[in-house]
Amino acid sequence: MDEDELPLPKLAWDPSTNSFTNHRSRKRTRSTPPPFSSDPALFSSDDDPSADNYTQERRKRKFRGPWYQQVPADEADQKKAKRSFQRQHDSGVFMGSDGTDLDEPFEHTELKLPLLPLRRSRLQAQLQSSQRSAEDAAREEIERCLESGDETIELSSRGLTTLSNATIRPLATFTRISEHGFSQLKPSLKVFLASNDLTNLPEELCKLESLSFLSLRNNVFRELPPAIGHLHNLKELNIANNRLRYLPFEILELFSTVSHLKDLRLHPNPFLELPQDQLDDESSQPESDEQHTSSRSQHGVKHASLTSRIFAPYEWNPEWTATYKSRTDVRYLESNGTFVKGPDFSSSDDSDSESGSSMLLEAVDSIPVPPEPRGNYNSRAPSLLEVALKTCSQSPQLPNLASFLHEECPEYLFSLMANLEAKKESGGSKCTICKRTFFMPRTEWIEWWDIAKTVGTASASPSKPGNQRDAVERIIPLMRRGCSWLCVPKSGDTGVSDQMALD
């Protein structure tokens, strides 16, 4: 026996059994269980029956850790070393639990991506996201009116900057139920959009056949859509306190026999005013044809006497009178909207009432002279850019098309795409000469019309004899647009074609 080995206990001989017997009591010691269930398992190494696995008092040596990396339990309990988050290539499938503290954060796991530059459409989407809350509130108000049957849609002072067709479209389904039965009555909607920051009207609003009252007072409109003339059942219209320098020519339809307009509020607005010398001619006696032919305006351009002719593009409502006064020269534009020739009608924030005095007025029999064409002759055929814009307007991805443009594209293409979306929302435009739909006008000119209530009606014109300011405010500038350089007013024709009058 080796000296280093511990001696075995001496046993007494039992003659009854003819064997050695140990009568000493033996206490068993149990190892304390691991404090946490997630600690590594304990192994007693029963597969090795050698005496090295036993210590004093016949206790087995214990190990902690997986089978491929076992350490004595005493050493493992002294201090747990933190393991790095890495795979043990010799352990088969990585489970992430052997000796890993799950409460510890992963190291070097932050994913850093380069910041990509946002395109213009994405920036616009971020700007519009802050405006959706106001329109969502307007949509909830419309839903409330639909459920309760309230015909007054109060959307004033809501902070609205945009109003989409999707928000207004449910009003087309508004129904009014009779109190004495289930018969449906024709509703009379009243829409109040006053004291907001609106710049465009949705097309769906101009399609509401049941709309009888519309208030657009105190907004930031610079133009009204031509589709506003389709509101034949409108009885009251208030567009005061905006930035309107002119109205669309199609608004004359509201004063025809197919419409029921009773009250119209236009002022204050920075309208382009008729030059003072034209107003003076109205108070003078009518000139003969020979005198008129030899007469010239202060600016050297021949013009018609204000009381010489009355043009009627429509059959007027008996409660209204609309009389043509004068027009400007024709303004010619390129297919992309750049200026070529003619007067300047650009909008300005300055409410200068004399801004219209610098524009030359044309006579009734004057013939507009277009610029030199690029080809052999002028044509009414649409340009390739106009065809491309029309195709883009039919795409359901119109709001995102600008993001597909190359960064080196001309700057005007981005503005054209933005204007195209706004024009489609408002219903587009039609040529006042040939009635063809277009997006980019090629010709523009302004006509002044004297619009007033018929004397003797319940709500007569506010103008009084001798009140010069009321006479000025009664003359309204109307913008006419053509789709080609050939769509211009003809000699002696300042109204519209017979086809347009019938429509």
C-alpha positions as CSV (number, residue, x, y, z in Angstrom):
1,M,0.0,0.0,0.0
2,D,1.2,3.4,-0.9
3,E,2.1,5.7,2.0
4,D,0.1,8.6,0.5
5,E,-3.1,6.6,0.4
6,L,-5.4,6.9,3.4
7,P,-5.8,3.7,5.4
8,L,-9.1,1.8,5.3
9,P,-11.2,1.6,8.5
10,K,-10.6,-1.4,10.6
11,L,-13.6,-3.8,10.7
12,A,-14.5,-6.2,13.5
13,W,-14.9,-9.9,12.9
14,D,-18.5,-11.2,13.4
15,P,-18.4,-15.0,14.2
16,S,-22.1,-15.3,13.7
17,T,-21.9,-14.3,10.2
18,N,-18.3,-15.2,9.5
19,S,-17.7,-11.6,8.1
20,F,-16.4,-8.2,9.0
21,T,-19.0,-5.9,10.4
22,N,-18.9,-2.1,10.8
23,H,-21.2,-1.0,13.6
24,R,-20.3,2.7,13.5
25,S,-23.1,5.1,12.4
26,R,-22.4,6.8,9.2
27,K,-23.8,10.3,8.3
28,R,-24.6,11.2,4.8
29,T,-23.8,14.8,3.6
30,R,-25.8,16.3,0.9
31,S,-24.5,18.9,-1.4
32,T,-26.5,22.1,-1.5
33,P,-28.4,22.6,-4.7
34,P,-27.3,25.4,-7.0
35,P,-28.8,28.7,-6.1
36,F,-30.3,29.2,-9.6
37,S,-31.8,26.8,-11.9
38,S,-29.8,28.2,-14.8
39,D,-26.5,27.2,-13.3
40,P,-24.6,24.4,-15.1
41,A,-25.3,20.8,-14.2
42,L,-23.3,18.9,-11.7
43,F,-21.5,15.7,-12.7
44,S,-20.2,13.1,-10.3
45,S,-18.0,11.2,-12.8
46,D,-19.5,7.8,-12.1
47,D,-18.1,6.7,-15.4
48,D,-14.6,6.6,-13.7
49,P,-14.7,4.1,-10.8
50,S,-11.1,4.9,-9.8
51,A,-10.4,5.9,-6.2
52,D,-9.2,9.4,-7.4
53,N,-12.8,10.5,-7.5
54,Y,-13.2,10.0,-3.8
55,T,-11.9,12.3,-1.1
56,Q,-12.0,12.0,2.6
57,E,-15.3,10.8,4.1
58,R,-16.0,9.1,0.8
59,R,-17.4,12.2,-0.9
60,K,-17.3,12.3,-4.7
61,R,-15.5,15.0,-6.6
62,K,-18.0,17.3,-8.4
63,F,-17.6,19.2,-11.6
64,R,-19.5,22.1,-13.2
65,G,-19.9,22.9,-16.9
66,P,-20.6,21.1,-20.1
67,W,-19.0,17.8,-20.9
68,Y,-16.4,19.4,-23.2
69,Q,-15.3,22.0,-20.6
70,Q,-15.7,20.7,-17.1
71,V,-14.1,22.4,-14.1
72,P,-14.1,21.5,-10.4
73,A,-17.1,22.8,-8.7
74,D,-15.1,24.5,-6.0
75,E,-13.2,26.6,-8.6
76,A,-16.4,27.4,-10.6
77,D,-18.1,28.7,-7.5
78,Q,-15.4,31.1,-6.5
79,K,-15.9,33.5,-9.4
80,K,-18.0,33.2,-12.6
81,A,-16.1,34.7,-15.5
82,K,-18.2,36.5,-18.1
83,R,-18.4,34.8,-21.4
84,S,-18.2,36.8,-24.6
85,F,-21.1,36.4,-27.0
86,Q,-19.5,34.0,-29.4
87,R,-20.2,30.6,-30.8
88,Q,-18.3,27.5,-29.5
89,H,-17.4,25.9,-32.7
90,D,-16.9,22.5,-31.1
91,S,-20.2,22.4,-29.4
92,G,-22.5,21.6,-32.2
93,V,-25.7,23.7,-32.4
94,F,-25.3,27.0,-30.5
95,M,-28.0,27.3,-27.8
96,G,-26.7,30.5,-26.1
97,S,-27.4,29.1,-22.6
98,D,-24.2,27.3,-21.5
99,G,-22.6,29.7,-19.0
100,T,-24.3,32.7,-20.5
101,D,-25.9,35.3,-18.4
102,L,-29.1,36.2,-20.2
103,D,-29.6,39.4,-18.2
104,E,-26.4,40.8,-19.6
105,P,-26.7,43.1,-22.7
106,F,-25.2,41.9,-25.9
107,E,-22.0,43.5,-26.8
108,H,-21.2,44.9,-30.3
109,T,-24.6,44.3,-31.6
110,E,-25.6,47.8,-32.6
111,L,-26.4,48.0,-36.2
112,K,-25.3,51.3,-37.8
113,L,-26.8,52.1,-41.2
114,P,-25.8,55.1,-43.3
115,L,-28.3,57.9,-43.5
116,L,-29.8,58.1,-47.0
117,P,-30.9,61.5,-48.3
118,L,-34.7,61.9,-48.4
119,R,-36.3,62.7,-51.7
120,R,-38.7,65.6,-52.1
121,S,-41.8,63.4,-51.9
122,R,-40.7,62.0,-48.6
123,L,-40.1,65.4,-47.2
124,Q,-43.5,66.4,-48.3
125,A,-45.0,63.3,-46.7
126,Q,-43.4,64.3,-43.4
127,L,-44.8,67.8,-43.7
128,Q,-48.2,66.5,-44.5
129,S,-48.1,64.1,-41.5
130,S,-48.3,67.1,-39.2
131,Q,-51.4,68.4,-41.1
132,R,-53.3,65.2,-41.0
133,S,-54.6,65.8,-37.5
134,A,-56.6,68.8,-38.6
135,E,-58.1,66.9,-41.6
136,D,-58.8,63.9,-39.4
137,A,-60.9,66.2,-37.2
138,A,-62.7,67.5,-40.2
139,R,-63.4,63.9,-41.3
140,E,-64.8,63.0,-37.9
141,E,-67.1,66.1,-38.0
142,I,-68.4,65.0,-41.4
143,E,-69.1,61.5,-40.1
144,R,-70.9,62.9,-37.2
145,C,-73.1,65.0,-39.5
146,L,-73.9,62.0,-41.6
147,E,-74.9,59.9,-38.6
148,S,-77.0,62.6,-37.0
149,G,-78.5,64.0,-40.2
150,D,-77.1,67.5,-39.5
151,E,-77.1,69.5,-42.7
152,T,-74.7,72.2,-41.3
153,I,-71.1,71.1,-41.6
154,E,-69.1,73.4,-39.5
155,L,-65.4,73.3,-40.4
156,S,-64.4,76.9,-39.6
157,S,-61.3,77.7,-37.6
158,R,-60.0,74.2,-37.8
159,G,-56.4,75.0,-38.9
160,L,-57.0,73.3,-42.2
161,T,-54.3,73.7,-44.8
162,T,-55.5,71.0,-47.2
163,L,-58.8,69.3,-47.8
164,S,-58.8,66.1,-49.9
165,N,-61.5,64.6,-52.0
166,A,-61.6,61.6,-49.8
167,T,-62.7,63.8,-46.9
168,I,-65.5,65.4,-48.8
169,R,-66.7,62.4,-50.8
170,P,-68.9,60.9,-48.1
171,L,-71.1,64.0,-48.2
172,A,-72.4,62.9,-51.6
173,T,-74.3,60.1,-49.8
174,F,-76.0,62.5,-47.4
175,T,-79.7,61.6,-47.1
176,R,-82.5,63.3,-45.2
177,I,-85.3,61.3,-43.8
178,S,-88.8,62.7,-43.2
179,E,-90.0,62.9,-39.6
180,H,-93.4,61.5,-40.6
181,G,-92.2,58.5,-42.6
182,F,-89.4,56.9,-44.4
183,S,-89.5,59.0,-47.5
184,Q,-86.3,60.7,-48.5
185,L,-86.1,64.5,-48.8
186,K,-83.6,66.5,-50.8
187,P,-81.0,67.8,-48.3
188,S,-79.7,71.4,-48.3
189,L,-76.1,71.3,-47.1
190,K,-74.3,74.2,-45.7
191,V,-70.5,74.0,-45.6
192,F,-68.5,76.5,-43.5
193,L,-64.8,76.6,-44.3
194,A,-64.0,80.1,-43.0
195,S,-60.9,81.2,-41.1
196,N,-58.6,78.4,-42.3
197,D,-55.4,78.3,-44.4
198,L,-56.8,76.6,-47.5
199,T,-55.3,77.2,-50.9
200,N,-57.2,74.7,-53.1
201,L,-60.7,73.3,-53.2
202,P,-61.3,69.6,-53.8
203,E,-63.3,68.6,-56.9
204,E,-65.8,66.6,-54.8
205,L,-67.0,69.8,-53.1
206,C,-67.9,71.2,-56.5
207,K,-69.8,68.1,-57.3
208,L,-72.2,68.3,-54.4
209,E,-75.6,68.8,-56.0
210,S,-77.2,69.3,-52.5
211,L,-74.8,72.2,-51.6
212,S,-76.8,75.4,-51.0
213,F,-74.4,77.5,-48.9
214,L,-70.6,77.7,-49.1
215,S,-68.4,80.0,-47.0
216,L,-64.7,80.3,-48.0
217,R,-64.2,83.6,-46.2
218,N,-60.8,84.4,-44.6
219,N,-58.6,81.8,-46.3
220,V,-55.5,82.2,-48.5
221,F,-57.0,81.3,-51.9
222,R,-55.2,82.8,-54.9
223,E,-57.4,81.1,-57.4
224,L,-60.7,79.2,-57.4
225,P,-61.1,76.1,-59.5
226,P,-63.2,76.4,-62.7
227,A,-65.4,73.6,-61.4
228,I,-67.0,76.0,-59.0
229,G,-69.4,77.0,-61.8
230,H,-71.0,73.5,-61.5
231,L,-72.6,74.4,-58.2
232,H,-76.0,75.1,-59.8
233,N,-78.0,74.6,-56.6
234,L,-75.8,77.0,-54.6
235,K,-77.8,79.9,-53.1
236,E,-75.1,81.8,-51.1
237,L,-71.4,82.1,-51.8
238,N,-68.9,84.0,-49.6
239,I,-65.3,84.2,-50.8
240,A,-64.3,87.5,-49.1
241,N,-61.0,88.1,-47.3
242,N,-58.8,86.0,-49.6
243,R,-55.9,86.7,-52.0
244,L,-57.9,86.5,-55.2
245,R,-56.8,88.8,-58.0
246,Y,-59.3,87.3,-60.5
247,L,-62.0,84.7,-60.7
248,P,-62.4,81.8,-63.2
249,F,-64.4,82.6,-66.3
250,E,-66.6,79.6,-65.6
251,I,-68.1,81.4,-62.5
252,L,-70.4,83.2,-64.9
253,E,-72.5,80.0,-65.0
254,L,-73.6,80.7,-61.5
255,F,-75.6,83.7,-62.9
256,S,-77.3,81.7,-65.6
257,T,-80.8,80.3,-65.7
258,V,-79.6,76.8,-64.7
259,S,-78.3,78.2,-61.3
260,H,-80.1,79.4,-58.2
261,L,-77.6,81.9,-56.7
262,K,-79.2,84.5,-54.5
263,D,-76.3,86.2,-52.6
264,L,-72.6,86.6,-53.6
265,R,-69.9,88.2,-51.3
266,L,-66.7,89.0,-53.1
267,H,-65.0,91.9,-51.2
268,P,-62.5,92.5,-49.8
269,N,-60.1,90.9,-52.3
270,P,-57.1,92.3,-54.2
271,F,-58.8,92.1,-57.6
272,L,-57.2,93.6,-60.7
273,E,-59.1,96.7,-61.3
274,L,-60.2,98.2,-64.6
275,P,-58.1,101.3,-65.5
276,Q,-59.7,104.5,-64.4
277,D,-60.1,105.9,-67.9
278,Q,-62.4,103.0,-68.7
279,L,-64.6,103.8,-65.8
280,D,-64.8,107.4,-66.9
281,D,-66.0,106.3,-70.3
282,E,-68.9,104.5,-68.6
283,S,-70.3,107.8,-67.2
284,S,-69.9,109.6,-70.5
285,Q,-72.3,109.4,-73.4
286,P,-72.1,106.5,-75.8
287,E,-69.9,107.2,-78.8
288,S,-70.9,106.6,-82.4
289,D,-69.1,104.0,-84.4
290,E,-67.0,106.6,-86.3
291,Q,-66.0,108.3,-83.0
292,H,-65.3,104.9,-81.4
293,T,-63.1,103.9,-84.3
294,S,-60.9,107.0,-84.0
295,S,-60.9,106.9,-80.2
296,R,-57.8,105.6,-78.3
297,S,-57.2,104.9,-74.7
298,Q,-54.7,106.7,-72.5
299,H,-52.1,103.9,-73.3
300,G,-52.5,104.2,-77.1
301,V,-54.6,101.1,-77.6
302,K,-58.0,101.2,-79.2
303,H,-60.8,99.9,-76.9
304,A,-64.6,99.5,-77.1
305,S,-67.0,101.8,-75.3
306,L,-68.3,100.2,-72.1
307,T,-71.9,100.7,-73.1
308,S,-71.7,99.9,-76.8
309,R,-72.2,96.1,-76.6
310,I,-73.5,93.5,-74.2
311,F,-72.3,89.9,-74.7
312,A,-74.3,87.1,-73.3
313,P,-72.5,83.7,-73.2
314,Y,-75.4,82.3,-71.2
315,E,-79.0,83.0,-70.8
316,W,-78.9,85.1,-67.6
317,N,-81.0,84.5,-64.5
318,P,-83.6,87.3,-64.1
319,E,-82.1,88.2,-60.8
320,W,-78.6,88.9,-62.2
321,T,-77.1,91.0,-64.9
322,A,-73.6,90.4,-66.4
323,T,-72.2,92.8,-68.9
324,Y,-68.9,92.6,-70.7
325,K,-66.6,95.6,-70.2
326,S,-63.1,95.1,-71.6
327,R,-60.2,92.7,-71.8
328,T,-56.4,92.7,-71.8
329,D,-54.0,91.5,-74.4
330,V,-53.4,87.7,-74.7
331,R,-50.5,86.3,-72.7
332,Y,-48.7,83.4,-74.5
333,L,-46.9,80.6,-72.6
334,E,-44.6,77.8,-73.5
335,S,-45.6,74.2,-72.9
336,N,-43.8,74.1,-69.6
337,G,-45.5,77.3,-68.4
338,T,-42.6,79.8,-69.1
339,F,-43.6,83.3,-70.2
340,V,-43.2,84.2,-73.9
341,K,-45.3,87.3,-74.7
342,G,-48.0,89.4,-73.3
343,P,-49.0,91.1,-70.0
344,D,-48.1,90.0,-66.5
345,F,-50.8,88.5,-64.4
346,S,-48.6,87.0,-61.7
347,S,-50.0,87.0,-58.2
348,S,-48.5,89.3,-55.6
349,D,-49.0,89.7,-51.8
350,D,-49.3,93.4,-52.3
351,S,-52.9,94.5,-52.4
352,D,-52.2,97.4,-54.8
353,S,-55.5,98.4,-56.3
354,E,-53.7,100.2,-59.1
355,S,-52.0,97.1,-60.4
356,G,-54.4,96.7,-63.3
357,S,-53.8,100.2,-64.6
358,S,-50.5,99.2,-66.2
359,M,-52.1,96.6,-68.5
360,L,-53.0,97.6,-72.0
361,L,-56.6,97.0,-73.0
362,E,-57.6,95.6,-76.3
363,A,-60.4,96.6,-78.6
364,V,-63.2,94.3,-79.5
365,D,-62.1,93.9,-83.1
366,S,-58.4,93.5,-82.3
367,I,-56.8,90.3,-83.5
368,P,-54.2,88.7,-81.1
369,V,-50.8,88.1,-82.8
370,P,-49.1,84.9,-81.5
371,P,-45.3,84.5,-81.3
372,E,-43.3,82.9,-84.1
373,P,-43.9,79.2,-84.1
374,R,-41.0,76.7,-83.9
375,G,-42.3,74.8,-86.9
376,N,-44.0,76.0,-90.0
377,Y,-47.3,76.9,-88.4
378,N,-49.2,76.9,-85.1
379,S,-51.3,73.9,-84.2
380,R,-53.9,73.0,-81.7
381,A,-52.3,69.6,-81.1
382,P,-51.1,69.1,-77.5
383,S,-47.4,69.1,-76.7
384,L,-45.5,66.0,-75.7
385,L,-45.2,67.4,-72.2
386,E,-49.0,67.9,-72.0
387,V,-49.5,64.3,-73.1
388,A,-47.0,63.1,-70.5
389,L,-48.7,65.1,-67.7
390,K,-52.1,63.7,-68.7
391,T,-50.7,60.2,-68.5
392,C,-49.2,60.9,-65.1
393,S,-52.4,62.2,-63.8
394,Q,-54.1,58.9,-64.5
395,S,-51.6,57.0,-62.4
396,P,-52.6,56.0,-58.9
397,Q,-49.0,56.7,-57.8
398,L,-49.2,60.3,-58.8
399,P,-48.1,61.6,-55.3
400,N,-44.9,59.5,-55.5
401,L,-44.0,60.1,-59.2
402,A,-41.8,63.1,-58.3
403,S,-39.5,60.9,-56.3
404,F,-38.6,58.9,-59.4
405,L,-37.3,62.0,-61.2
406,H,-33.5,62.2,-61.5
407,E,-31.8,64.8,-59.4
408,E,-30.4,66.5,-62.5
409,C,-33.8,67.0,-64.1
410,P,-34.9,70.6,-64.7
411,E,-36.3,72.3,-61.7
412,Y,-39.6,73.1,-63.4
413,L,-40.4,69.4,-63.7
414,F,-40.7,69.1,-59.9
415,S,-43.0,72.1,-59.7
416,L,-45.1,70.8,-62.6
417,M,-45.6,67.5,-60.8
418,A,-46.7,69.3,-57.7
419,N,-49.1,71.6,-59.6
420,L,-50.4,68.5,-61.5
421,E,-51.4,66.8,-58.3
422,A,-53.2,70.0,-57.0
423,K,-55.0,70.5,-60.3
424,K,-56.2,66.9,-60.4
425,E,-57.6,67.3,-56.9
426,S,-59.5,70.5,-58.0
427,G,-60.9,68.9,-61.2
428,G,-58.5,70.3,-63.8
429,S,-59.3,73.0,-66.4
430,K,-61.0,73.2,-69.8
431,C,-60.2,75.5,-72.6
432,T,-62.7,78.4,-72.7
433,I,-62.5,78.3,-76.5
434,C,-62.5,74.7,-77.7
435,K,-63.6,73.0,-74.4
436,R,-60.7,70.6,-74.4
437,T,-59.2,69.5,-71.0
438,F,-55.7,70.6,-70.3
439,F,-53.2,70.9,-67.5
440,M,-50.8,73.6,-68.8
441,P,-52.4,76.7,-70.3
442,R,-50.8,78.1,-73.5
443,T,-52.8,81.4,-73.6
444,E,-54.3,83.6,-70.9
445,W,-56.2,86.9,-70.8
446,I,-58.5,88.7,-68.4
447,E,-62.0,90.0,-69.1
448,W,-63.8,92.5,-66.9
449,W,-67.5,91.9,-66.4
450,D,-70.0,94.1,-64.6
451,I,-71.9,91.7,-62.3
452,A,-74.8,93.0,-60.3
453,K,-78.2,92.1,-58.9
454,T,-81.2,93.2,-61.0
455,V,-82.8,96.4,-59.7
456,G,-86.1,95.7,-57.9
457,T,-85.2,92.2,-56.5
458,A,-85.4,91.4,-52.9
459,S,-81.6,91.6,-52.6
460,A,-80.6,94.2,-55.1
461,S,-77.1,95.3,-55.9
462,P,-75.4,97.2,-53.1
463,S,-74.2,99.8,-55.5
464,K,-75.9,103.2,-55.3
465,P,-76.1,106.0,-57.9
466,G,-73.1,108.3,-57.4
467,N,-71.1,105.8,-55.3
468,Q,-67.9,105.4,-57.3
469,R,-66.3,102.7,-55.1
470,D,-69.4,100.4,-55.4
471,A,-69.2,100.8,-59.1
472,V,-65.6,99.7,-59.1
473,E,-66.2,96.7,-56.9
474,R,-69.0,95.6,-59.1
475,I,-66.7,95.1,-62.1
476,I,-65.0,91.7,-61.6
477,P,-61.9,90.4,-63.5
478,L,-62.4,86.9,-65.0
479,M,-59.5,84.8,-66.1
480,R,-59.8,82.9,-69.4
481,R,-57.3,80.3,-70.5
482,G,-56.7,78.4,-73.8
483,C,-55.0,75.1,-74.5
484,S,-53.1,76.3,-77.6
485,W,-51.8,79.5,-79.2
486,L,-54.8,79.4,-81.6
487,C,-57.3,79.4,-78.7
488,V,-57.6,83.2,-78.4
489,P,-60.6,85.6,-78.6
490,K,-61.7,86.2,-82.1
491,S,-62.5,89.6,-83.6
492,G,-65.7,90.9,-82.1
493,D,-66.2,87.7,-80.0
494,T,-65.6,88.0,-76.3
495,G,-68.2,85.5,-75.2
496,V,-68.0,81.7,-75.6
497,S,-68.9,79.4,-78.5
498,D,-72.5,78.1,-78.9
499,Q,-71.4,74.7,-77.9
500,M,-70.1,76.0,-74.6
501,A,-73.3,78.0,-74.0
502,L,-75.4,74.9,-74.5
503,D,-73.2,72.9,-72.1
